């Protein structure tokens, strides 16, 4: 049974809760073989079988060289689960293959997307915590968690998640969609942005929308969140109602924006793995008419 606090969307632990038990590097049983999450750039190394790609299991399946060495992250289906990142030039021996693991992956299911995201976030932290930013020392693991302590200056560091907001804005039966130039052709999504100093999440929503579109909002309401490992964000999802203003775009951020409705949608909606799509599919006016759409 889903728990009241769980949001079942890729990259949140609820997706893998039944098979994944989180762990920390000091809990690794090095002599016990297990599953592997091996990344190379934007792909996940997997073993091909008759039913599709699966995680490799056993001794480390790729000899490296590694940009980030193997690290234990927990248990998957009762066996150790370890993650590593190859250098971009590393070769992948058959029968392994590199499977696209981005949030638009056409191959991976929600569980594999979430595991790939877990690996991406862990390895990003391991890579960024090798050197103490205060004194240049070499931090060491703190047993029992993912923190690091520098033996030279005794400072402690812990994984950083960067808070961001994303908002579905409605105006009667219409909703606002925006487009960034780097997105696939025809795709529109929701206004989003990072939290700034001395700012609440609700204030961030209002500021980002004002800066990017010139619109004023009312009735800003938090709904749910998504861990977003690209590389290390937490996305807080909101709805809000239009309160005034004409669309004037910040062209450094947006290429286009418009009011849409259930009978007038853009060529592409956000990918189904994103909280943007979840907000649209659940809370946009008329959403029941397109929920099955890719």
Secondary structure, DSSP 8 states (H G I E B T S, - for coil): ---TT---STTSGGGGTTTEEE--GGG--TTS-EEEEEEETTEEEEEEETTEEEE-EES-SS---EEEEEEEEEEETTEEEEEEEE-TT----TTEEEEE-STT-SS--HHHHHHHHHHHHHHHHHHHTSS-TTT----EE-TTSS-EE-TTT--EE----EEEEEEEEEETTEEEEEE-TTS-TTB-B-EEEE--TT--HHHHHHHHHHHHH--EEEEEEEEEEEEETTTTEEEEEEEEEEEE------TTT-SEEEEEBTTB--SB---TTSHHHHHHHHHSTTGGGTTT--
